[in-house]
Amino acid sequence: EVQLVESGGGLVQPGGSLKLSCAASGFTFGSYAMKWVRQAPGKELEWVSEITVGGGSTTYADAVKGRFTISRDNAKNMLYLQMSSLKPEDTATYYCAFLGYRGQGTQVTVSS
């Protein structure tokens, strides 16, 4: 059974940082590109970032480029999202995902 479990969300002030983690199990993690997506209240799901199988290539949405860094540890079946210079508009539930699967999400709230 595919499982994706996100953690690391919370309340942070504008300009702050958070690191999200996603523990993957039930599939061959190292064989799939992985991505982070987010959904703000009342808005559609938004793609945030993606990383290739080996981690050698990453892509980002314009809204987060230069502030977020995606990474992975295939030995540990872990996906990460380092977020810095956070803005109120980054407030959302963040999900790790691949193919048609995604986890339960972790809430990030950016507010003073």
Backbone torsions as a table, in degrees:
resi	resn	phi	psi	omega
1	GLU	NA	127.5	178.1
2	VAL	-69.3	130.7	174.9
3	GLN	-133.3	133.4	174.3
4	LEU	-129.1	118.1	-175.5
5	VAL	-121.6	109.7	-180.0
6	GLU	-88.1	151.5	176.2
7	SER	-154.5	168.7	175.1
8	GLY	103.4	-4.3	178.4
9	GLY	-71.9	174.3	178.6
10	GLY	164.1	-167.8	178.5
11	LEU	-98.7	129.0	-178.9
12	VAL	-140.7	149.1	178.6
13	GLN	-77.6	153.7	174.9
14	PRO	-53.1	137.2	-176.7
15	GLY	90.1	-8.8	-178.7
16	GLY	-82.0	-175.8	-176.8
17	SER	-132.3	152.8	173.3
18	LEU	-147.0	151.7	172.7
19	LYS	-122.1	119.1	177.0
20	LEU	-91.7	146.9	176.9
21	SER	-126.8	152.4	176.6
22	CYS	-137.2	118.1	177.1
23	ALA	-94.0	122.2	-176.6
24	ALA	-108.3	144.4	176.4
25	SER	-155.8	163.8	176.9
26	GLY	86.9	4.5	176.8
27	PHE	-157.1	169.7	-178.9
28	THR	-82.0	88.6	-173.2
29	PHE	-52.8	-42.9	-175.3
30	GLY	-71.3	0.4	-179.2
31	SER	-103.0	0.6	-174.1
32	TYR	-129.2	139.2	166.1
33	ALA	-65.1	146.8	-178.6
34	MET	-125.5	157.5	-179.7
35	LYS	-144.4	161.1	169.8
36	TRP	-111.5	137.1	173.9
37	VAL	-130.2	163.2	179.6
38	ARG	-143.2	158.3	177.8
39	GLN	-139.9	115.9	176.9
40	ALA	-85.3	156.1	-179.7
41	PRO	-55.0	127.6	177.0
42	GLY	76.5	5.6	-178.4
43	LYS	-120.2	167.0	-180.0
44	GLU	-78.7	163.6	175.9
45	LEU	-61.8	136.6	-176.0
46	GLU	-125.4	129.5	175.5
47	TRP	-71.4	135.3	-177.4
48	VAL	-109.7	-50.6	-173.6
49	SER	-162.9	158.1	178.4
50	GLU	-143.2	150.3	179.8
51	ILE	-134.8	139.5	-178.8
52	THR	-73.8	173.8	-174.3
53	VAL	-53.2	-49.5	-177.4
54	GLY	-87.9	-4.7	-179.2
55	GLY	84.1	4.9	-175.1
56	GLY	-79.4	-13.9	-179.6
57	SER	-135.8	134.9	179.8
58	THR	-132.7	150.3	176.1
59	THR	-135.3	153.5	-175.2
60	TYR	-138.0	148.8	169.7
61	ALA	-66.9	148.4	-179.4
62	ASP	-56.4	-32.9	-176.0
63	ALA	-65.4	-21.2	-176.0
64	VAL	-120.8	-4.7	-176.6
65	LYS	-58.9	132.2	-179.7
66	GLY	88.3	-11.2	-179.9
67	ARG	-116.3	-30.0	-177.8
68	PHE	-110.4	148.0	176.0
69	THR	-133.9	122.1	176.7
70	ILE	-94.6	144.3	176.8
71	SER	-153.4	168.9	-179.8
72	ARG	-148.3	155.8	174.9
73	ASP	-127.9	98.5	-176.1
74	ASN	-67.4	-26.5	178.7
75	ALA	-68.7	-28.6	-178.6
76	LYS	-105.3	0.1	-176.4
77	ASN	55.6	46.8	-176.1
78	MET	-125.0	141.4	173.8
79	LEU	-119.5	143.4	-177.0
80	TYR	-131.0	156.9	170.2
81	LEU	-140.4	108.3	175.2
82	GLN	-87.3	120.9	-177.3
83	MET	-116.4	128.8	178.1
84	SER	-133.3	169.7	-177.5
85	SER	47.7	46.9	-174.8
86	LEU	-65.3	145.5	-178.9
87	LYS	-120.6	157.0	177.7
88	PRO	-55.1	-32.8	180.0
89	GLU	-72.2	-5.7	173.2
90	ASP	-83.7	-6.2	178.5
91	THR	-60.7	122.8	-176.4
92	ALA	-177.0	171.1	166.3
93	THR	-92.0	128.4	-176.4
94	TYR	-105.0	135.0	-178.0
95	TYR	-126.0	140.5	165.1
96	CYS	-91.2	151.0	-171.3
97	ALA	-156.4	156.4	168.9
98	PHE	-157.2	147.4	-174.0
99	LEU	46.8	-125.0	-179.5
100	GLY	-100.5	13.2	-176.6
101	TYR	-102.6	145.5	167.7
102	ARG	-152.0	159.2	-176.9
103	GLY	-81.1	-165.2	-178.3
104	GLN	-84.5	-14.2	175.7
105	GLY	91.2	159.6	174.3
106	THR	-133.2	135.0	-173.4
107	GLN	-84.5	130.8	173.6
108	VAL	-118.1	123.9	177.9
109	THR	-122.9	122.7	179.9
110	VAL	-111.0	110.2	-175.3
111	SER	-159.0	148.2	176.0
112	SER	-93.4	NA	NA
